Amino acid sequence: MKWKIILILGLWSLFLIKTIAQPDALPNCVENAESHYAQQNYVIALKMYNSCFKTFPPNYSCNLIPYGICAQKSGDFKKAKEIFLHLEELNTDSVSCTFAKSLATIYETENNIPKAIKYYRLLTQKFPENGIYFRKLGQLNLEVGEVFDAFPNFLKSYAINDKDVFAIQGIAEILLANNEYGQVDSLLNKAIDYDEENYTLNLLKARSKYKQKQYDSTAVVLHRLSKITTLNNYYNKMLGYSFLQVDSLDKAILYLERSLVDERNPENALYYLATAYEKKEDTEMAIYYFERTIEAGISKNQSIYHKNLGRIFDKSNKTKEAIKQYEAAYRYSEDPLMLFYLARASDVYYKDKKIAMRYYDRYSKSKHDNVEYKKYAIDRRRYLKEQQHLSK
């Protein structure tokens, strides 16, 4: 009996010791987690925080900030949002607004743009001297098409820090979309004077010059960039087309061919290449690229491709092939000019002039406004008809 009493008292003592020790256990547990947090061992720290607060629900909010950051850094956004939304409810983090900073970043990463905008807007109100928050808000506004909200936010960011490339880019993109070329060029020239090797700013300048059809300036900017980095297909095509417009044909061909590497929509580049080779009077290559353009063609420009290919065949005395192309061009567009081209080609190719006469007649009755062509068609049809009567 005595031993039973001693055993019961011992067990009761252990229970009391464990119960008394519990209040000190939470700070020790959190202290270990915070040690790993300080060393940026976020995954380990998060596991320790989870274990701590599973056993000891947090009674003071200061521990929640590193806990939430560990969850965020570890990619556990569900846990992080839970913690930071709780902090927002407690309203104990109003000075540093850590909850808003983290929630804005998390929602942006998750592509939950409306909620990201909510918290970035809160940050701009809390920290109006921080241009980054205005810039981030502008970028998100622009992403969802809210241009009228995006522009003033970019301007505020730029006013705070006129070296912020992202703010400059945002302003320039909006100005370019509205064809405000003078303002774009002024903005970019100032920025490039400060950082002349900035790739993003120079590409924006090239786009501005290209939209203004200043192809020589576009070529200068992009050609310089091509020597120090690899242009993507879009800018290779832009550079090639610019060289084409200033009759630098070999360079145009070089960059247009580069733009075709793994290109899913090669139609325009192929057409420009065909045009470049035609200008070089390389008929074989011009025909090759016009045929490839037609194969790749998905746009309403098919009639143009067939017409140009027909013209090349015509000049090369390949009249039969020219007729096929003019017929295709007319099928796509019903352009009455194709009737005139078909009449002339048929006049040359067929001994029986009835086909040519029909095309001349159809063209002369069309609404095409070329007076000289109309006169020629009427006179030529009359002549052929007279010759037909004389031969009977």
C-alpha positions as CSV (number, residue, x, y, z in Angstrom):
1,M,0.0,0.0,0.0
2,K,2.8,2.3,0.9
3,W,4.5,1.8,-2.5
4,K,1.2,2.5,-4.3
5,I,0.9,5.9,-2.5
6,I,4.5,6.8,-3.4
7,L,3.8,5.9,-7.1
8,I,0.6,8.0,-7.2
9,L,2.4,10.9,-5.6
10,G,5.3,10.6,-8.1
11,L,3.0,10.6,-11.1
12,W,1.1,13.6,-9.7
13,S,4.4,15.5,-9.3
14,L,5.4,14.8,-12.9
15,F,2.0,16.1,-14.1
16,L,2.4,19.3,-12.0
17,I,6.0,19.8,-13.4
18,K,4.8,19.4,-17.0
19,T,1.9,21.7,-16.4
20,I,4.0,24.4,-14.8
21,A,6.6,24.1,-17.5
22,Q,4.2,24.7,-20.4
23,P,4.1,28.5,-20.2
24,D,7.9,28.7,-20.8
25,A,7.7,26.1,-23.6
26,L,6.2,28.5,-26.2
27,P,9.0,31.2,-26.1
28,N,11.7,28.5,-26.3
29,C,9.9,26.9,-29.3
30,V,9.5,30.2,-31.1
31,E,13.0,31.2,-30.2
32,N,14.3,28.1,-32.1
33,A,12.1,28.9,-35.0
34,E,13.2,32.5,-35.1
35,S,16.9,31.4,-35.0
36,H,16.3,29.4,-38.3
37,Y,14.3,32.3,-39.7
38,A,17.3,34.7,-39.0
39,Q,19.5,32.2,-41.0
40,Q,17.0,32.2,-43.8
41,N,16.3,28.5,-43.3
42,Y,12.6,29.2,-44.1
43,V,11.4,25.7,-44.6
44,I,12.9,24.4,-41.3
45,A,11.6,27.5,-39.5
46,L,8.1,27.1,-41.0
47,K,8.0,23.5,-39.8
48,M,9.0,24.6,-36.3
49,Y,6.5,27.4,-36.3
50,N,3.8,25.0,-37.4
51,S,4.7,22.6,-34.7
52,C,4.8,25.3,-32.0
53,F,1.5,26.9,-32.8
54,K,-0.2,23.6,-33.3
55,T,0.6,22.8,-29.7
56,F,0.5,26.4,-28.4
57,P,-1.9,28.7,-30.2
58,P,-0.2,32.1,-30.5
59,N,-1.2,34.6,-27.9
60,Y,0.7,37.6,-29.3
61,S,0.8,38.8,-32.8
62,C,4.5,39.7,-33.1
63,N,5.4,36.1,-33.7
64,L,3.0,35.9,-36.7
65,I,5.1,38.2,-38.9
66,P,8.2,35.9,-39.3
67,Y,5.8,32.9,-39.3
68,G,4.0,34.3,-42.2
69,I,7.1,35.3,-44.0
70,C,8.5,31.8,-43.6
71,A,5.3,30.4,-45.2
72,Q,5.6,33.0,-48.0
73,K,9.2,32.3,-48.7
74,S,8.6,28.6,-48.6
75,G,5.9,28.8,-51.2
76,D,3.1,27.9,-48.8
77,F,0.8,30.7,-49.9
78,K,-2.3,29.2,-48.3
79,K,-0.7,29.3,-44.8
80,A,0.9,32.7,-45.5
81,K,-2.4,34.3,-46.6
82,E,-4.1,32.8,-43.5
83,I,-1.5,34.4,-41.2
84,F,-1.4,37.8,-42.9
85,L,-5.1,38.2,-43.3
86,H,-5.3,37.4,-39.5
87,L,-2.8,40.2,-38.9
88,E,-4.9,42.5,-41.0
89,E,-7.9,41.7,-38.8
90,L,-5.9,42.3,-35.7
91,N,-4.7,45.6,-37.0
92,T,-1.5,45.3,-35.0
93,D,0.8,45.6,-38.0
94,S,-0.5,49.0,-39.2
95,V,2.9,50.8,-38.9
96,S,5.0,48.5,-41.1
97,C,2.1,47.1,-43.1
98,T,4.0,43.8,-43.5
99,F,0.7,42.1,-44.1
100,A,-0.1,44.4,-47.1
101,K,3.3,44.0,-48.6
102,S,3.2,40.2,-48.4
103,L,-0.4,39.9,-49.5
104,A,0.2,42.2,-52.5
105,T,3.2,40.1,-53.6
106,I,1.4,36.8,-53.1
107,Y,-1.7,37.8,-54.9
108,E,0.4,39.2,-57.8
109,T,2.3,35.9,-58.0
110,E,-1.0,34.0,-58.0
111,N,-2.2,36.4,-60.8
112,N,-5.1,37.4,-58.6
113,I,-4.8,41.0,-60.0
114,P,-7.9,42.6,-58.3
115,K,-6.7,41.6,-54.8
116,A,-3.1,42.6,-55.6
117,I,-4.3,46.0,-56.8
118,K,-6.2,46.3,-53.5
119,Y,-3.1,45.9,-51.4
120,Y,-0.7,47.9,-53.6
121,R,-3.3,50.7,-53.4
122,L,-3.2,50.5,-49.6
123,L,0.6,50.6,-49.7
124,T,0.6,53.8,-51.9
125,Q,-1.7,55.4,-49.3
126,K,0.5,54.3,-46.4
127,F,3.8,55.0,-48.1
128,P,3.3,57.9,-50.6
129,E,7.0,58.5,-50.9
130,N,7.7,55.0,-52.2
131,G,7.6,55.1,-56.0
132,I,7.8,51.3,-56.3
133,Y,4.3,50.8,-55.0
134,F,2.9,53.3,-57.5
135,R,4.8,51.6,-60.3
136,K,3.6,48.2,-59.3
137,L,0.0,49.5,-59.2
138,G,0.5,51.0,-62.6
139,Q,1.8,47.7,-64.0
140,L,-1.2,45.8,-62.6
141,N,-3.6,48.4,-63.9
142,L,-2.1,48.1,-67.3
143,E,-2.2,44.3,-67.2
144,V,-6.0,44.4,-66.8
145,G,-6.5,47.2,-69.3
146,E,-7.1,50.0,-66.8
147,V,-5.0,52.5,-68.8
148,F,-6.6,55.6,-67.2
149,D,-5.6,54.3,-63.8
150,A,-2.2,53.0,-64.9
151,F,-0.9,56.3,-66.4
152,P,-1.1,58.5,-63.3
153,N,0.4,55.8,-61.2
154,F,3.4,55.5,-63.5
155,L,3.7,59.3,-63.6
156,K,3.8,59.4,-59.7
157,S,6.4,56.7,-59.7
158,Y,8.5,58.6,-62.3
159,A,8.1,61.9,-60.3
160,I,9.6,60.1,-57.2
161,N,12.3,58.3,-59.2
162,D,13.0,59.3,-62.8
163,K,15.6,56.5,-63.1
164,D,13.0,53.7,-62.6
165,V,13.2,51.9,-65.9
166,F,9.9,50.1,-65.3
167,A,8.1,53.4,-64.7
168,I,9.6,54.8,-67.9
169,Q,8.6,51.7,-69.8
170,G,5.1,51.9,-68.6
171,I,4.7,55.6,-69.5
172,A,6.3,55.0,-72.9
173,E,4.1,52.0,-73.7
174,I,0.9,54.1,-73.0
175,L,2.2,57.1,-75.0
176,L,3.2,54.9,-77.9
177,A,-0.3,53.3,-78.0
178,N,-1.7,56.8,-78.2
179,N,0.8,57.9,-80.9
180,E,2.3,60.6,-78.7
181,Y,5.7,60.2,-80.4
182,G,7.1,63.6,-79.4
183,Q,6.6,62.9,-75.7
184,V,7.9,59.3,-76.1
185,D,11.1,60.4,-77.8
186,S,11.7,63.1,-75.2
187,L,11.2,60.7,-72.4
188,L,13.4,58.0,-73.9
189,N,16.1,60.3,-75.0
190,K,16.6,61.6,-71.5
191,A,16.6,58.0,-70.1
192,I,19.0,56.8,-72.7
193,D,21.3,59.7,-72.1
194,Y,21.6,58.4,-68.6
195,D,21.9,54.7,-69.4
196,E,22.8,54.4,-73.1
197,E,23.3,50.6,-73.0
198,N,19.9,49.9,-71.5
199,Y,18.4,47.2,-73.8
200,T,14.8,47.8,-72.8
201,L,14.9,51.6,-73.4
202,N,16.6,51.2,-76.8
203,L,14.0,48.7,-78.0
204,L,11.3,51.1,-77.0
205,K,13.1,53.8,-79.0
206,A,13.3,51.5,-82.0
207,R,9.6,50.8,-81.8
208,S,8.8,54.5,-81.6
209,K,10.9,55.3,-84.7
210,Y,9.4,52.3,-86.5
211,K,5.9,53.5,-85.8
212,Q,6.8,56.9,-87.1
213,K,8.2,55.2,-90.3
214,Q,11.7,56.6,-89.5
215,Y,13.2,53.4,-90.8
216,D,16.8,54.7,-91.0
217,S,16.7,55.6,-87.3
218,T,15.1,52.2,-86.5
219,A,17.8,50.4,-88.4
220,V,20.6,52.3,-86.6
221,V,19.3,51.5,-83.1
222,L,18.4,47.8,-83.8
223,H,21.6,47.1,-85.8
224,R,23.7,48.4,-82.9
225,L,21.8,46.2,-80.4
226,S,22.2,43.2,-82.7
227,K,26.0,43.5,-82.3
228,I,25.8,43.2,-78.5
229,T,22.9,40.8,-78.0
230,T,20.6,38.4,-79.8
231,L,17.4,40.0,-81.1
232,N,14.2,38.0,-81.0
233,N,12.2,37.2,-84.1
234,Y,10.0,40.3,-83.7
235,Y,12.9,42.7,-83.7
236,N,14.9,40.9,-86.4
237,K,11.8,41.2,-88.6
238,M,11.5,44.9,-87.7
239,L,15.2,45.4,-88.5
240,G,15.0,43.5,-91.7
241,Y,12.0,45.5,-92.9
242,S,13.7,48.8,-92.0
243,F,16.7,47.8,-94.1
244,L,14.3,46.9,-96.9
245,Q,12.8,50.3,-96.8
246,V,16.2,52.1,-97.1
247,D,17.2,49.7,-99.9
248,S,19.9,47.9,-97.9
249,L,18.8,44.7,-99.4
250,D,21.6,42.2,-98.3
251,K,21.2,43.3,-94.6
252,A,17.4,43.1,-95.0
253,I,17.6,39.5,-96.2
254,L,20.1,38.6,-93.4
255,Y,17.8,39.8,-90.6
256,L,14.6,38.6,-92.2
257,E,16.0,35.1,-92.5
258,R,17.0,35.2,-88.9
259,S,13.5,36.1,-87.9
260,L,12.2,32.9,-89.4
261,V,14.0,30.6,-86.9
262,D,11.3,28.7,-85.1
263,E,8.8,31.4,-86.2
264,R,5.1,30.2,-85.9
265,N,3.7,33.0,-88.1
266,P,6.3,33.6,-90.8
267,E,3.9,35.1,-93.4
268,N,5.1,38.8,-93.2
269,A,8.8,37.9,-93.0
270,L,8.5,35.6,-96.1
271,Y,6.7,38.4,-98.0
272,Y,9.4,40.9,-97.2
273,L,12.1,38.4,-98.2
274,A,10.3,37.9,-101.5
275,T,10.1,41.6,-102.0
276,A,13.8,42.0,-101.2
277,Y,14.9,39.4,-103.7
278,E,12.6,40.9,-106.3
279,K,14.3,44.3,-105.8
280,K,17.6,42.5,-106.2
281,E,16.3,41.1,-109.5
282,D,16.9,37.6,-108.2
283,T,13.8,36.1,-109.8
284,E,14.3,32.5,-108.7
285,M,14.5,33.4,-105.0
286,A,11.7,35.9,-105.3
287,I,9.4,33.2,-106.7
288,Y,10.5,30.8,-104.0
289,Y,9.6,33.2,-101.2
290,F,6.4,34.3,-102.8
291,E,5.3,30.7,-103.0
292,R,6.3,30.1,-99.4
293,T,4.3,33.2,-98.4
294,I,1.2,31.9,-100.1
295,E,1.7,28.5,-98.3
296,A,2.0,30.3,-95.0
297,G,-0.6,32.9,-95.7
298,I,-3.5,33.1,-93.2
299,S,-4.3,36.7,-93.7
300,K,-6.5,38.7,-96.2
301,N,-3.4,39.6,-98.1
302,Q,-3.4,36.4,-100.2
303,S,-4.5,38.3,-103.2
304,I,-1.5,40.6,-103.0
305,Y,0.9,37.6,-102.8
306,H,-0.7,36.0,-105.9
307,K,-0.7,39.3,-107.8
308,N,3.0,39.9,-107.1
309,L,3.9,36.3,-108.0
310,G,1.9,36.7,-111.2
311,R,3.8,39.9,-112.0
312,I,7.2,38.2,-111.6
313,F,6.1,35.3,-113.9
314,D,4.8,37.9,-116.4
315,K,8.2,39.7,-116.4
316,S,9.9,36.3,-116.8
317,N,7.7,35.4,-119.8
318,K,6.1,32.6,-117.9
319,T,2.7,33.7,-119.0
320,K,0.8,30.5,-118.2
321,E,2.0,30.6,-114.6
322,A,1.2,34.3,-114.4
323,I,-2.4,33.6,-115.5
324,K,-2.9,31.1,-112.7
325,Q,-1.6,33.6,-110.2
326,Y,-3.8,36.4,-111.5
327,E,-6.8,34.1,-111.4
328,A,-6.1,33.2,-107.8
329,A,-5.6,36.9,-106.9
330,Y,-9.0,37.7,-108.4
331,R,-10.7,34.9,-106.5
332,Y,-9.4,36.3,-103.2
333,S,-10.1,39.9,-103.8
334,E,-12.3,40.5,-106.9
335,D,-10.0,43.4,-107.6
336,P,-10.9,44.6,-111.2
337,L,-7.3,45.3,-111.9
338,M,-6.7,41.6,-112.0
339,L,-9.2,41.4,-114.9
340,F,-6.9,43.8,-116.8
341,Y,-3.8,41.7,-116.0
342,L,-5.6,38.6,-117.0
343,A,-6.7,40.2,-120.3
344,R,-3.1,41.2,-121.2
345,A,-1.7,37.8,-120.2
346,S,-4.4,35.9,-122.1
347,D,-3.8,38.1,-125.1
348,V,-0.2,37.0,-125.1
349,Y,-0.7,33.3,-124.3
350,Y,-3.8,32.2,-126.2
351,K,-4.1,32.0,-129.9
352,D,-7.8,32.2,-129.6
353,K,-8.4,35.8,-128.5
354,K,-11.9,35.2,-127.2
355,I,-10.6,34.7,-123.7
356,A,-8.7,38.0,-123.8
357,M,-11.6,39.8,-125.3
358,R,-13.9,38.7,-122.5
359,Y,-11.5,39.9,-119.9
360,Y,-11.0,43.2,-121.7
361,D,-14.8,43.6,-121.8
362,R,-15.3,42.8,-118.1
363,Y,-12.5,45.2,-117.1
364,S,-13.9,48.0,-119.3
365,K,-17.3,47.6,-117.6
366,S,-15.8,47.5,-114.1
367,K,-15.6,50.4,-111.6
368,H,-11.8,50.5,-111.7
369,D,-10.7,54.2,-112.1
370,N,-7.5,53.9,-114.3
371,V,-8.5,55.9,-117.3
372,E,-5.5,54.8,-119.4
373,Y,-6.1,51.1,-118.7
374,K,-9.8,51.5,-119.5
375,K,-9.0,53.1,-122.9
376,Y,-6.5,50.5,-123.7
377,A,-9.0,47.7,-122.9
378,I,-11.7,49.2,-125.0
379,D,-9.4,49.9,-128.0
380,R,-7.7,46.5,-127.7
381,R,-11.0,44.6,-127.6
382,R,-12.2,46.5,-130.6
383,Y,-9.0,45.7,-132.5
384,L,-9.2,42.0,-131.7
385,K,-12.8,41.9,-132.7
386,E,-12.0,43.4,-136.0
387,Q,-9.2,41.0,-136.6
388,Q,-11.6,38.2,-135.7
389,H,-14.0,39.3,-138.5
390,L,-11.2,39.7,-141.0
391,S,-10.0,36.2,-140.4
392,K,-13.4,34.7,-141.3
